[in-house]
């Protein structure tokens, strides 16, 4: 019985210490709660195959890395993120073929992204070198 009481007390203390923290994902600094957007190429929306996994990998100026999954229509919705400047890479993974593993391609997004407080809608231009 003492063991159960200690476990419950430890759990509650953990909730009090970590659950009440104002830090999101362990990040200390300004964040936005949610935003959405789309990727474009030459100003036109980009579409991806339904069976392809696509994500934007974002690298924050302070060193954190985040991933934003893209839908087949090139749109995304994401929860909280730190504000600031990001370098970005588009990562595409085609489904497994019978003889090979998944084919993964990466493309550096030239202009990166700046997430600003109060801005909820973003358009990410993939640049002239992107091959759909």
N, CA, C and O atoms as a printed pandas DataFrame, in Angstrom:
     atom_number atom_name residue_name chain_id  residue_number  x_coord  y_coord  z_coord
0              1         N          UNK        A               1    0.821   -1.192    0.000
1              2        CA          UNK        A               1    0.000    0.000    0.000
2              3         C          UNK        A               1    0.864    1.255    0.000
3              4         O          UNK        A               1    0.533    2.240   -0.660
4              5         N          UNK        A               2    1.978    1.222    0.743
5              6        CA          UNK        A               2    2.868    2.379    0.783
6              7         C          UNK        A               2    3.453    2.659   -0.599
7              8         O          UNK        A               2    3.615    3.813   -0.995
8              9         N          UNK        A               3    3.763    1.599   -1.319
9             10        CA          UNK        A               3    4.340    1.752   -2.661
10            11         C          UNK        A               3    3.360    2.460   -3.585
11            12         O          UNK        A               3    3.750    3.341   -4.351
12            13         N          UNK        A               4    2.091    2.077   -3.516
13            14        CA          UNK        A               4    1.076    2.716   -4.361
14            15         C          UNK        A               4    0.936    4.182   -3.977
15            16         O          UNK        A               4    0.842    5.040   -4.855
16            17         N          UNK        A               5    0.920    4.487   -2.680
17            18        CA          UNK        A               5    0.806    5.877   -2.240
18            19         C          UNK        A               5    2.002    6.697   -2.705
19            20         O          UNK        A               5    1.842    7.847   -3.114
20            21         N          UNK        A               6    3.184    6.125   -2.647
21            22        CA          UNK        A               6    4.381    6.831   -3.111
22            23         C          UNK        A               6    4.315    7.081   -4.622
23            24         O          UNK        A               6    4.672    8.161   -5.094
24            25         N          UNK        A               7    3.860    6.084   -5.367
25            26        CA          UNK        A               7    3.743    6.250   -6.815
26            27         C          UNK        A               7    2.738    7.345   -7.168
27            28         O          UNK        A               7    2.983    8.163   -8.054
28            29         N          UNK        A               8    1.602    7.349   -6.462
29            30        CA          UNK        A               8    0.588    8.369   -6.712
30            31         C          UNK        A               8    1.135    9.752   -6.344
31            32         O          UNK        A               8    0.930   10.711   -7.088
32            33         N          UNK        A               9    1.815    9.863   -5.230
33            34        CA          UNK        A               9    2.388   11.137   -4.809
34            35         C          UNK        A               9    3.450   11.613   -5.800
35            36         O          UNK        A               9    3.502   12.799   -6.126
36            37         N          UNK        A              10    4.291   10.706   -6.279
37            38        CA          UNK        A              10    5.322   11.056   -7.258
38            39         C          UNK        A              10    4.683   11.521   -8.565
39            40         O          UNK        A              10    5.124   12.501   -9.166
40            41         N          UNK        A              11    3.644   10.810   -8.996
41            42        CA          UNK        A              11    2.942   11.175  -10.222
42            43         C          UNK        A              11    2.331   12.572  -10.102
43            44         O          UNK        A              11    2.472   13.389  -11.012
44            45         N          UNK        A              12    1.661   12.848   -8.997
45            46        CA          UNK        A              12    1.033   14.153   -8.789
46            47         C          UNK        A              12    2.078   15.266   -8.729
47            48         O          UNK        A              12    1.858   16.352   -9.266
48            49         N          UNK        A              13    3.197   15.005   -8.088
49            50        CA          UNK        A              13    4.274   15.983   -8.019
50            51         C          UNK        A              13    4.816   16.249   -9.424
51            52         O          UNK        A              13    5.090   17.394   -9.783
52            53         N          UNK        A              14    4.966   15.197  -10.205
53            54        CA          UNK        A              14    5.424   15.356  -11.590
54            55         C          UNK        A              14    4.475   16.205  -12.402
55            56         O          UNK        A              14    4.912   17.044  -13.190
56            57         N          UNK        A              15    3.175   16.000  -12.222
57            58        CA          UNK        A              15    2.188   16.823  -12.924
58            59         C          UNK        A              15    2.289   18.280  -12.502
59            60         O          UNK        A              15    2.190   19.188  -13.327
60            61         N          UNK        A              16    2.484   18.486  -11.228
61            62        CA          UNK        A              16    2.573   19.850  -10.727
62            63         C          UNK        A              16    3.806   20.555  -11.272
63            64         O          UNK        A              16    3.743   21.732  -11.627
64            65         N          UNK        A              17    4.918   19.848  -11.339
65            66        CA          UNK        A              17    6.158   20.458  -11.797
66            67         C          UNK        A              17    6.161   20.641  -13.310
67            68         O          UNK        A              17    6.461   21.732  -13.793
68            69         N          UNK        A              18    5.831   19.591  -14.070
69            70        CA          UNK        A              18    5.934   19.639  -15.524
70            71         C          UNK        A              18    4.643   20.062  -16.201
71            72         O          UNK        A              18    4.684   20.708  -17.248
72            73         N          UNK        A              19    3.517   19.721  -15.640
73            74        CA          UNK        A              19    2.237   20.029  -16.264
74            75         C          UNK        A              19    1.869   21.493  -16.194
75            76         O          UNK        A              19    1.120   21.974  -17.044
76            77         N          UNK        A              20    2.360   22.202  -15.230
77            78        CA          UNK        A              20    2.011   23.604  -15.085
78            79         C          UNK        A              20    3.039   24.518  -15.729
79            80         O          UNK        A              20    2.941   25.740  -15.621
80            81         N          UNK        A              21    3.997   23.948  -16.379
81            82        CA          UNK        A              21    5.029   24.731  -17.024
82            83         C          UNK        A              21    4.447   25.520  -18.188
83            84         O          UNK        A              21    3.541   25.036  -18.866
84            85         N          UNK        A              22    4.943   26.709  -18.427
85            86        CA          UNK        A              22    4.504   27.548  -19.524
86            87         C          UNK        A              22    5.256   27.210  -20.807
87            88         O          UNK        A              22    4.945   27.766  -21.860
88            89         N          UNK        A              23    6.225   26.326  -20.743
89            90        CA          UNK        A              23    7.029   25.956  -21.902
90            91         C          UNK        A              23    6.286   24.952  -22.758
91            92         O          UNK        A              23    5.705   23.994  -22.248
92            93         N          UNK        A              24    6.308   25.176  -24.055
93            94        CA          UNK        A              24    5.683   24.236  -24.983
94            95         C          UNK        A              24    6.781   23.364  -25.572
95            96         O          UNK        A              24    7.737   23.863  -26.166
96            97         N          UNK        A              25    6.632   22.062  -25.402
97            98        CA          UNK        A              25    7.608   21.140  -25.964
98            99         C          UNK        A              25    9.009   21.356  -25.430
99           100         O          UNK        A              25    9.983   20.995  -26.090
100          101         N          UNK        A              26    9.130   21.939  -24.243
101          102        CA          UNK        A              26   10.438   22.195  -23.672
102          103         C          UNK        A              26   11.102   23.447  -24.225
103          104         O          UNK        A              26   12.246   23.740  -23.879
104          105         N          UNK        A              27   10.400   24.195  -25.081
105          106        CA          UNK        A              27   10.966   25.397  -25.692
106          107         C          UNK        A              27   10.695   26.601  -24.820
107          108         O          UNK        A              27    9.560   26.824  -24.396
108          109         N          UNK        A              28   11.719   27.373  -24.550
109          110        CA          UNK        A              28   11.567   28.613  -23.792
110          111         C          UNK        A              28   11.659   29.773  -24.765
111          112         O          UNK        A              28   12.697   29.966  -25.398
112          113         N          UNK        A              29   10.624   30.524  -24.892
113          114        CA          UNK        A              29   10.624   31.667  -25.791
114          115         C          UNK        A              29    9.248   31.865  -26.384
115          116         O          UNK        A              29    8.332   31.092  -26.102
116          117         N          UNK        A              30    9.089   32.907  -27.215
117          118        CA          UNK        A              30    7.778   33.195  -27.790
118          119         C          UNK        A              30    7.352   32.136  -28.810
119          120         O          UNK        A              30    8.164   31.637  -29.590
120          121         N          UNK        A              31    6.075   31.814  -28.783
121          122        CA          UNK        A              31    5.516   30.829  -29.705
122          123         C          UNK        A              31    4.196   31.346  -30.260
123          124         O          UNK        A              31    3.621   32.306  -29.747
124          125         N          UNK        A              32    3.724   30.685  -31.327
125          126        CA          UNK        A              32    2.364   30.904  -31.820
126          127         C          UNK        A              32    1.597   29.629  -31.520
127          128         O          UNK        A              32    2.180   28.547  -31.453
128          129         N          UNK        A              33    0.289   29.758  -31.342
129          130        CA          UNK        A              33   -0.512   28.597  -30.959
130          131         C          UNK        A              33   -0.861   27.689  -32.126
131          132         O          UNK        A              33   -0.902   26.470  -31.961
132          133         N          UNK        A              34   -1.112   28.250  -33.296
133          134        CA          UNK        A              34   -1.481   27.431  -34.450
134          135         C          UNK        A              34   -1.387   28.271  -35.712
135          136         O          UNK        A              34   -1.538   29.492  -35.675
136          137         N          UNK        A              35   -1.135   27.597  -36.833
137          138        CA          UNK        A              35   -1.169   28.268  -38.117
138          139         C          UNK        A              35   -1.391   27.243  -39.211
139          140         O          UNK        A              35   -1.329   26.038  -38.970
140          141         N          UNK        A              36   -1.652   27.735  -40.424
141          142        CA          UNK        A              36   -1.894   26.851  -41.564
142          143         C          UNK        A              36   -1.307   27.499  -42.815
143          144         O          UNK        A              36   -0.887   28.656  -42.794
144          145         N          UNK        A              37   -1.286   26.740  -43.893
145          146        CA          UNK        A              37   -0.752   27.306  -45.120
146          147         C          UNK        A              37   -0.702   26.294  -46.243
147          148         O          UNK        A              37   -1.330   25.236  -46.191
148          149         N          UNK        A              38    0.078   26.656  -47.275
149          150        CA          UNK        A              38    0.225   25.784  -48.439
150          151         C          UNK        A              38    1.588   26.022  -49.063
151          152         O          UNK        A              38    2.220   27.055  -48.838
152          153         N          UNK        A              39    2.036   25.041  -49.859
153          154        CA          UNK        A              39    3.269   25.193  -50.616
154          155         C          UNK        A              39    2.899   25.456  -52.072
155          156         O          UNK        A              39    1.933   24.906  -52.601
156          157         N          UNK        A              40    3.707   26.322  -52.707
157          158        CA          UNK        A              40    3.471   26.661  -54.099
158          159         C          UNK        A              40    4.768   26.535  -54.891
159          160         O          UNK        A              40    5.862   26.528  -54.327
160          161         N          UNK        A              41    4.621   26.436  -56.211
161          162        CA          UNK        A              41    5.749   26.436  -57.135
162          163         C          UNK        A              41    5.378   27.391  -58.257
163          164         O          UNK        A              41    4.377   27.187  -58.944
164          165         N          UNK        A              42    6.183   28.439  -58.445
165          166        CA          UNK        A              42    5.873   29.494  -59.413
166          167         C          UNK        A              42    4.487   30.088  -59.172
167          168         O          UNK        A              42    3.781   30.440  -60.117
168          169         N          UNK        A              43    4.107   30.196  -57.907
169          170        CA          UNK        A              43    2.832   30.789  -57.531
170          171         C          UNK        A              43    1.633   29.866  -57.615
171          172         O          UNK        A              43    0.528   30.261  -57.242
172          173         N          UNK        A              44    1.826   28.641  -58.098
173          174        CA          UNK        A              44    0.721   27.692  -58.235
174          175         C          UNK        A              44    0.769   26.656  -57.124
175          176         O          UNK        A              44    1.853   26.248  -56.708
176          177         N          UNK        A              45   -0.402   26.218  -56.631
177          178        CA          UNK        A              45   -0.419   25.185  -55.582
178          179         C          UNK        A              45    0.280   23.906  -56.058
179          180         O          UNK        A              45    0.175   23.530  -57.225
180          181         N          UNK        A              46    0.981   23.255  -55.154
181          182        CA          UNK        A              46    1.686   22.006  -55.456
182          183         C          UNK        A              46    0.843   20.838  -54.972
183          184         O          UNK        A              46    0.306   20.873  -53.864
184          185         N          UNK        A              47    0.727   19.813  -55.788
185          186        CA          UNK        A              47   -0.001   18.589  -55.433
186          187         C          UNK        A              47    1.002   17.449  -55.342
187          188         O          UNK        A              47    1.996   17.423  -56.069
188          189         N          UNK        A              48    0.735   16.509  -54.444
189          190        CA          UNK        A              48    1.579   15.335  -54.261
190          191         C          UNK        A              48    0.725   14.081  -54.420
191          192         O          UNK        A              48   -0.496   14.132  -54.273
192          193         N          UNK        A              49    1.369   12.963  -54.719
193          194        CA          UNK        A              49    0.642   11.695  -54.849
194          195         C          UNK        A              49    0.009   11.334  -53.509
195          196         O          UNK        A              49    0.594   11.582  -52.454
196          197         N          UNK        A              50   -1.172   10.756  -53.553
197          198        CA          UNK        A              50   -1.901   10.378  -52.332
198          199         C          UNK        A              50   -1.104    9.411  -51.455
199          200         O          UNK        A              50   -1.201    9.466  -50.229
200          201         N          UNK        A              51   -0.320    8.526  -52.073
201          202        CA          UNK        A              51    0.408    7.506  -51.313
202          203         C          UNK        A              51    1.829    7.945  -50.960
203          204         O          UNK        A              51    2.620    7.133  -50.477
204          205         N          UNK        A              52    2.158    9.192  -51.188
205          206        CA          UNK        A              52    3.486    9.713  -50.899
206          207         C          UNK        A              52    3.476   10.442  -49.556
207          208         O          UNK        A              52    2.560   11.212  -49.268
208          209         N          UNK        A              53    4.495   10.196  -48.739
209          210        CA          UNK        A              53    4.639   10.924  -47.481
210          211         C          UNK        A              53    5.480   12.165  -47.755
211          212         O          UNK        A              53    6.587   12.070  -48.286
212          213         N          UNK        A              54    4.948   13.331  -47.390
213          214        CA          UNK        A              54    5.642   14.591  -47.650
214          215         C          UNK        A              54    5.640   15.411  -46.372
215          216         O          UNK        A              54    4.622   15.521  -45.688
216          217         N          UNK        A              55    6.792   15.985  -46.062
217          218        CA          UNK        A              55    6.869   16.841  -44.885
218          219         C          UNK        A              55    7.880   17.946  -45.112
219          220         O          UNK        A              55    8.840   17.795  -45.867
220          221         N          UNK        A              56    7.641   19.063  -44.438
221          222        CA          UNK        A              56    8.614   20.134  -44.376
222          223         C          UNK        A              56    9.394   19.955  -43.083
223          224         O          UNK        A              56    8.810   19.921  -42.000
224          225         N          UNK        A              57   10.701   19.841  -43.194
225          226        CA          UNK        A              57   11.556   19.805  -42.009
226          227         C          UNK        A              57   12.052   21.226  -41.789
227          228         O          UNK        A              57   12.670   21.820  -42.673
228          229         N          UNK        A              58   11.779   21.767  -40.609
229          230        CA          UNK        A              58   12.149   23.142  -40.289
230          231         C          UNK        A              58   13.249   23.145  -39.249
231          232         O          UNK        A              58   13.211   22.381  -38.284
232          233         N          UNK        A              59   14.231   24.013  -39.452
233          234        CA          UNK        A              59   15.378   24.131  -38.552
234          235         C          UNK        A              59   15.404   25.559  -38.020
235          236         O          UNK        A              59   15.754   26.501  -38.732
236          237         N          UNK        A              60   15.024   25.698  -36.744
237          238        CA          UNK        A              60   14.910   27.008  -36.107
238          239         C          UNK        A              60   16.291   27.619  -35.901
239          240         O          UNK        A              60   17.279   26.905  -35.729
240          241         N          UNK        A              61   16.345   28.939  -35.919
241          242        CA          UNK        A              61   17.599   29.662  -35.751
242          243         C          UNK        A              61   18.281   29.365  -34.410
243          244         O          UNK        A              61   19.480   29.604  -34.267
244          245         N          UNK        A              62   17.537   28.849  -33.429
245          246        CA          UNK        A              62   18.125   28.515  -32.130
246          247         C          UNK        A              62   18.464   27.033  -32.012
247          248         O          UNK        A              62   18.847   26.569  -30.938
248          249         N          UNK        A              63   18.326   26.276  -33.127
249          250        CA          UNK        A              63   18.785   24.895  -33.138
250          251         C          UNK        A              63   17.723   23.815  -33.081
251          252         O          UNK        A              63   18.036   22.653  -33.338
252          253         N          UNK        A              64   16.486   24.145  -32.759
253          254        CA          UNK        A              64   15.447   23.121  -32.695
254          255         C          UNK        A              64   15.010   22.715  -34.097
255          256         O          UNK        A              64   15.070   23.505  -35.040
256          257         N          UNK        A              65   14.571   21.466  -34.212
257          258        CA          UNK        A              65   14.073   20.951  -35.486
258          259         C          UNK        A              65   12.618   20.535  -35.319
259          260         O          UNK        A              65   12.243   19.953  -34.301
260          261         N          UNK        A              66   11.798   20.839  -36.327
261          262        CA          UNK        A              66   10.382   20.513  -36.307
262          263         C          UNK        A              66    9.984   19.941  -37.656
263          264         O          UNK        A              66   10.633   20.215  -38.666
264          265         N          UNK        A              67    8.921   19.148  -37.676
265          266        CA          UNK        A              67    8.403   18.600  -38.915
266          267         C          UNK        A              67    6.952   18.994  -39.110
267          268         O          UNK        A              67    6.157   18.945  -38.171
268          269         N          UNK        A              68    6.606   19.386  -40.330
269          270        CA          UNK        A              68    5.227   19.731  -40.667
270          271         C          UNK        A              68    4.777   18.787  -41.778
271          272         O          UNK        A              68    5.261   18.896  -42.905
272          273         N          UNK        A              69    3.860   17.862  -41.487
273          274        CA          UNK        A              69    3.364   16.977  -42.547
274          275         C          UNK        A              69    2.487   17.750  -43.529
275          276         O          UNK        A              69    1.678   18.588  -43.132
276          277         N          UNK        A              70    2.662   17.453  -44.815
277          278        CA          UNK        A              70    1.858   18.085  -45.857
278          279         C          UNK        A              70    0.806   17.117  -46.352
279          280         O          UNK        A              70    1.046   15.914  -46.456
280          281         N          UNK        A              71   -0.364   17.657  -46.658
281          282        CA          UNK        A              71   -1.435   16.860  -47.266
282          283         C          UNK        A              71   -1.157   16.753  -48.766
283          284         O          UNK        A              71   -0.311   17.473  -49.297
284          285         N          UNK        A              72   -1.861   15.865  -49.438
285          286        CA          UNK        A              72   -1.658   15.655  -50.875
286          287         C          UNK        A              72   -1.906   16.925  -51.682
287          288         O          UNK        A              72   -1.325   17.096  -52.754
288          289         N          UNK        A              73   -2.761   17.819  -51.183
289          290        CA          UNK        A              73   -3.031   19.062  -51.911
290          291         C          UNK        A              73   -2.031   20.170  -51.582
291          292         O          UNK        A              73   -2.212   21.313  -52.001
292          293         N          UNK        A              74   -0.964   19.833  -50.824
293          294        CA          UNK        A              74    0.090   20.789  -50.505
294          295         C          UNK        A              74   -0.222   21.724  -49.360
295          296         O          UNK        A              74    0.511   22.686  -49.130
296          297         N          UNK        A              75   -1.302   21.458  -48.632
297          298        CA          UNK        A              75   -1.658   22.307  -47.497
298          299         C          UNK        A              75   -1.185   21.675  -46.198
299          300         O          UNK        A              75   -0.845   20.493  -46.153
300          301         N          UNK        A              76   -1.167   22.482  -45.144
301          302        CA          UNK        A              76   -0.783   21.987  -43.827
302          303         C          UNK        A              76   -1.501   22.781  -42.745
303          304         O          UNK        A              76   -1.921   23.920  -42.948
304          305         N          UNK        A              77   -1.626   22.137  -41.588
305          306        CA          UNK        A              77   -2.128   22.773  -40.376
306          307         C          UNK        A              77   -1.230   22.290  -39.249
307          308         O          UNK        A              77   -0.920   21.103  -39.156
308          309         N          UNK        A              78   -0.822   23.201  -38.408
309          310        CA          UNK        A              78    0.115   22.836  -37.346
310          311         C          UNK        A              78   -0.289   23.544  -36.062
311          312         O          UNK        A              78   -0.901   24.612  -36.087
312          313         N          UNK        A              79    0.060   22.937  -34.958
313          314        CA          UNK        A              79   -0.171   23.544  -33.650
314          315         C          UNK        A              79    0.944   24.522  -33.332
315          316         O          UNK        A              79    1.463   25.179  -34.234
316          317         N          UNK        A              80    1.305   24.625  -32.116
317          318        CA          UNK        A              80    2.276   25.628  -31.661
318          319         C          UNK        A              80    3.629   25.454  -32.347
319          320         O          UNK        A              80    4.028   24.347  -32.708
320          321         N          UNK        A              81    4.311   26.564  -32.513
321          322        CA          UNK        A              81    5.682   26.590  -33.029
322          323         C          UNK        A              81    6.357   27.834  -32.463
323          324         O          UNK        A              81    5.693   28.844  -32.228
324          325         N          UNK        A              82    7.655   27.775  -32.244
325          326        CA          UNK        A              82    8.372   28.986  -31.837
326          327         C          UNK        A              82    8.381   30.013  -32.974
327          328         O          UNK        A              82    8.471   29.650  -34.146
328          329         N          UNK        A              83    8.289   31.279  -32.619
329          330        CA          UNK        A              83    8.431   32.327  -33.625
330          331         C          UNK        A              83    9.901   32.427  -34.010
331          332         O          UNK        A              83   10.775   31.973  -33.273
332          333         N          UNK        A              84   10.164   33.015  -35.155
333          334        CA          UNK        A              84   11.536   33.211  -35.585
334          335         C          UNK        A              84   11.782   32.701  -36.992
335          336         O          UNK        A              84   10.855   32.344  -37.719
336          337         N          UNK        A              85   13.064   32.677  -37.357
337          338        CA          UNK        A              85   13.474   32.290  -38.702
338          339         C          UNK        A              85   13.828   30.808  -38.749
339          340         O          UNK        A              85   14.400   30.248  -37.814
340          341         N          UNK        A              86   13.458   30.187  -39.892
341          342        CA          UNK        A              86   13.705   28.766  -40.101
342          343         C          UNK        A              86   14.338   28.532  -41.469
343          344         O          UNK        A              86   13.981   29.189  -42.447
344          345         N          UNK        A              87   15.265   27.608  -41.529
345          346        CA          UNK        A              87   15.694   27.016  -42.795
346          347         C          UNK        A              87   14.761   25.832  -43.006
347          348         O          UNK        A              87   14.296   25.225  -42.041
348          349         N          UNK        A              88   14.481   25.496  -44.284
349          350        CA          UNK        A              88   13.506   24.426  -44.541
350          351         C          UNK        A              88   14.015   23.458  -45.599
351          352         O          UNK        A              88   14.787   23.805  -46.493
352          353         N          UNK        A              89   13.542   22.230  -45.448
353          354        CA          UNK        A              89   13.806   21.186  -46.423
354          355         C          UNK        A              89   12.501   20.433  -46.665
355          356         O          UNK        A              89   11.809   20.063  -45.717
356          357         N          UNK        A              90   12.165   20.208  -47.929
357          358        CA          UNK        A              90   11.007   19.405  -48.294
358          359         C          UNK        A              90   11.481   17.972  -48.441
359          360         O          UNK        A              90   12.400   17.698  -49.212
360          361         N          UNK        A              91   10.865   17.056  -47.712
361          362        CA          UNK        A              91   11.233   15.637  -47.770
362          363         C          UNK        A              91   10.056   14.839  -48.300
363          364         O          UNK        A              91    8.944   14.922  -47.778
364          365         N          UNK        A              92   10.318   14.058  -49.353
365          366        CA          UNK        A              92    9.282   13.234  -49.981
366          367         C          UNK        A              92    9.718   11.778  -49.923
367          368         O          UNK        A              92   10.852   11.440  -50.264
368          369         N          UNK        A              93    8.801   10.922  -49.485
369          370        CA          UNK        A              93    9.068    9.490  -49.417
370          371         C          UNK        A              93    8.010    8.767  -50.229
371          372         O          UNK        A              93    6.828    8.761  -49.882
372          373         N          UNK        A              94    8.462    8.153  -51.325
373          374        CA          UNK        A              94    7.559    7.364  -52.171
374          375         C          UNK        A              94    7.346    6.011  -51.499
375          376         O          UNK        A              94    8.202    5.565  -50.735
376          377         N          UNK        A              95    6.224    5.353  -51.769
377          378        CA          UNK        A              95    5.966    4.046  -51.155
378          379         C          UNK        A              95    6.998    3.003  -51.582
379          380         O          UNK        A              95    7.680    3.159  -52.595
380          381         N          UNK        A              96    7.097    1.939  -50.787
381          382        CA          UNK        A              96    8.036    0.850  -51.077
382          383         C          UNK        A              96    7.728    0.207  -52.419
383          384         O          UNK        A              96    6.567   -0.014  -52.763
384          385         N          UNK        A              97    8.775   -0.088  -53.168
385          386        CA          UNK        A              97    8.589   -0.895  -54.371
386          387         C          UNK        A              97    8.885   -2.340  -54.001
387          388         O          UNK        A              97    9.366   -2.606  -52.899
388          389         N          UNK        A              98    8.608   -3.269  -54.895
389          390        CA          UNK        A              98    8.780   -4.691  -54.589
390          391         C          UNK        A              98   10.240   -5.049  -54.299
391          392         O          UNK        A              98   10.504   -5.899  -53.449
392          393         N          UNK        A              99   11.189   -4.416  -54.988
393          394        CA          UNK        A              99   12.595   -4.791  -54.853
394          395         C          UNK        A              99   13.400   -3.851  -53.971
395          396         O          UNK        A              99   14.435   -4.240  -53.431
396          397         N          UNK        A             100   12.938   -2.634  -53.823
397          398        CA          UNK        A             100   13.710   -1.632  -53.095
398          399         C          UNK        A             100   12.936   -1.132  -51.882
399          400         O          UNK        A             100   11.740   -1.384  -51.734
400          401         N          UNK        A             101   13.641   -0.428  -51.034
401          402        CA          UNK        A             101   12.988    0.237  -49.915
402          403         C          UNK        A             101   12.356    1.524  -50.398
403          404         O          UNK        A             101   12.334    1.788  -51.600
404          405         N          UNK        A             102   11.839    2.334  -49.482
405          406        CA          UNK        A             102   11.204    3.585  -49.882
406          407         C          UNK        A             102   12.223    4.534  -50.523
407          408         O          UNK        A             102   13.370    4.614  -50.084
408          409         N          UNK        A             103   11.798    5.241  -51.552
409          410        CA          UNK        A             103   12.652    6.223  -52.216
410          411         C          UNK        A             103   12.422    7.581  -51.560
411          412         O          UNK        A             103   11.303    8.094  -51.558
412          413         N          UNK        A             104   13.483    8.161  -51.003
413          414        CA          UNK        A             104   13.352    9.436  -50.304
414          415         C          UNK        A             104   14.126   10.507  -51.066
415          416         O          UNK        A             104   15.283   10.306  -51.436
416          417         N          UNK        A             105   13.479   11.639  -51.295
417          418        CA          UNK        A             105   14.149   12.770  -51.922
418          419         C          UNK        A             105   14.038   13.970  -50.998
419          420         O          UNK        A             105   13.079   14.109  -50.239
420          421         N          UNK        A             106   15.048   14.837  -51.079
421          422        CA          UNK        A             106   15.082   16.048  -50.253
422          423         C          UNK        A             106   15.342   17.247  -51.150
423          424         O          UNK        A             106   16.094   17.170  -52.122
424          425         N          UNK        A             107   14.707   18.349  -50.803
425          426        CA          UNK        A             107   14.870   19.584  -51.559
426          427         C          UNK        A             107   14.965   20.752  -50.574
427          428         O          UNK        A             107   14.072   20.945  -49.749
428          429         N          UNK        A             108   16.039   21.522  -50.663
429          430        CA          UNK        A             108   16.197   22.701  -49.807
430          431         C          UNK        A             108   15.317   23.826  -50.314
431          432         O          UNK        A             108   15.426   24.237  -51.469
432          433         N          UNK        A             109   14.450   24.320  -49.456
433          434        CA          UNK        A             109   13.564   25.429  -49.811
434          435         C          UNK        A             109   14.387   26.706  -49.672
435          436         O          UNK        A             109   14.847   27.020  -48.574
436          437         N          UNK        A             110   14.586   27.456  -50.777
437          438        CA          UNK        A             110   15.563   28.534  -50.775
438          439         C          UNK        A             110   15.300   29.700  -49.831
439          440         O          UNK        A             110   16.250   30.223  -49.247
440          441         N          UNK        A             111   14.058   30.129  -49.658
441          442        CA          UNK        A             111   13.800   31.336  -48.871
442          443         C          UNK        A             111   13.517   31.072  -47.401
443          444         O          UNK        A             111   13.398   32.020  -46.624
444          445         N          UNK        A             112   13.407   29.819  -47.001
445          446        CA          UNK        A             112   13.105   29.516  -45.615
446          447         C          UNK        A             112   11.735   30.034  -45.209
447          448         O          UNK        A             112   10.851   30.215  -46.047
448          449         N          UNK        A             113   11.573   30.266  -43.924
449          450        CA          UNK        A             113   10.284   30.690  -43.373
450          451         C          UNK        A             113   10.532   31.510  -42.122
451          452         O          UNK        A             113   11.420   31.197  -41.329
452          453         N          UNK        A             114    9.744   32.561  -41.949
453          454        CA          UNK        A             114    9.767   33.324  -40.701
454          455         C          UNK        A             114    8.371   33.255  -40.105
455          456         O          UNK        A             114    7.410   33.739  -40.703
456          457         N          UNK        A             115    8.261   32.652  -38.926
457          458        CA          UNK        A             115    6.984   32.557  -38.226
458          459         C          UNK        A             115    6.871   33.775  -37.320
459          460         O          UNK        A             115    7.731   34.027  -36.477
460          461         N          UNK        A             116    5.785   34.528  -37.515
461          462        CA          UNK        A             116    5.581   35.778  -36.803
462          463         C          UNK        A             116    4.392   35.683  -35.866
463          464         O          UNK        A             116    3.405   35.007  -36.157
464          465         N          UNK        A             117    4.496   36.367  -34.744
465          466        CA          UNK        A             117    3.394   36.420  -33.790
466          467         C          UNK        A             117    2.190   37.074  -34.452
467          468         O          UNK        A             117    2.314   38.139  -35.058
468          469         N          UNK        A             118    1.025   36.444  -34.339
469          470        CA          UNK        A             118   -0.211   36.991  -34.882
470          471         C          UNK        A             118   -0.501   36.575  -36.315
471          472         O          UNK        A             118   -1.630   36.746  -36.775
472          473         N          UNK        A             119    0.464   36.042  -37.031
473          474        CA          UNK        A             119    0.227   35.612  -38.414
474          475         C          UNK        A             119   -0.240   34.162  -38.408
475          476         O          UNK        A             119    0.394   33.309  -37.786
476          477         N          UNK        A             120   -1.343   33.876  -39.094
477          478        CA          UNK        A             120   -1.949   32.535  -39.065
478          479         C          UNK        A             120   -1.897   31.814  -40.408
479          480         O          UNK        A             120   -2.104   30.602  -40.457
480          481         N          UNK        A             121   -1.624   32.536  -41.510
481          482        CA          UNK        A             121   -1.673   31.937  -42.832
482          483         C          UNK        A             121   -0.338   32.156  -43.546
483          484         O          UNK        A             121    0.151   33.283  -43.624
484          485         N          UNK        A             122    0.247   31.075  -44.065
485          486        CA          UNK        A             122    1.549   31.140  -44.716
486          487         C          UNK        A             122    1.500   30.488  -46.089
487          488         O          UNK        A             122    0.826   29.477  -46.286
488          489         N          UNK        A             123    2.221   31.077  -47.035
489          490        CA          UNK        A             123    2.422   30.488  -48.356
490          491         C          UNK        A             123    3.933   30.283  -48.489
491          492         O          UNK        A             123    4.717   31.224  -48.364
492          493         N          UNK        A             124    4.316   29.046  -48.744
493          494        CA          UNK        A             124    5.732   28.716  -48.873
494          495         C          UNK        A             124    6.030   28.438  -50.342
495          496         O          UNK        A             124    5.552   27.455  -50.908
496          497         N          UNK        A             125    6.817   29.306  -50.944
497          498        CA          UNK        A             125    7.204   29.156  -52.348
498          499         C          UNK        A             125    8.441   28.251  -52.412
499          500         O          UNK        A             125    9.460   28.522  -51.777
500          501         N          UNK        A             126    8.326   27.183  -53.185
501          502        CA          UNK        A             126    9.409   26.201  -53.264
502          503         C          UNK        A             126   10.565   26.651  -54.158
503          504         O          UNK        A             126   11.650   26.074  -54.089
504          505         N          UNK        A             127   10.361   27.644  -54.973
505          506        CA          UNK        A             127   11.459   28.188  -55.770
506          507         C          UNK        A             127   11.569   27.582  -57.150
507          508         O          UNK        A             127   10.966   26.548  -57.435
508          509         N          UNK        A             128   12.348   28.234  -58.013
509          510        CA          UNK        A             128   12.432   27.861  -59.433
510          511         C          UNK        A             128   13.096   26.515  -59.663
511          512         O          UNK        A             128   12.834   25.883  -60.686
512          513         N          UNK        A             129   13.947   26.048  -58.750
513          514        CA          UNK        A             129   14.658   24.782  -58.955
514          515         C          UNK        A             129   13.864   23.540  -58.536
515          516         O          UNK        A             129   14.322   22.417  -58.750
516          517         N          UNK        A             130   12.694   23.728  -57.949
517          518        CA          UNK        A             130   11.888   22.602  -57.508
518          519         C          UNK        A             130   11.367   21.812  -58.717
519          520         O          UNK        A             130   10.888   22.393  -59.691
520          521         N          UNK        A             131   11.468   20.493  -58.638
521          522        CA          UNK        A             131   10.955   19.603  -59.683
522          523         C          UNK        A             131    9.770   18.822  -59.121
523          524         O          UNK        A             131    9.941   17.955  -58.264
524          525         N          UNK        A             132    8.547   19.137  -59.615
525          526        CA          UNK        A             132    7.347   18.456  -59.087
526          527         C          UNK        A             132    7.320   16.967  -59.303
527          528         O          UNK        A             132    6.364   16.302  -58.902
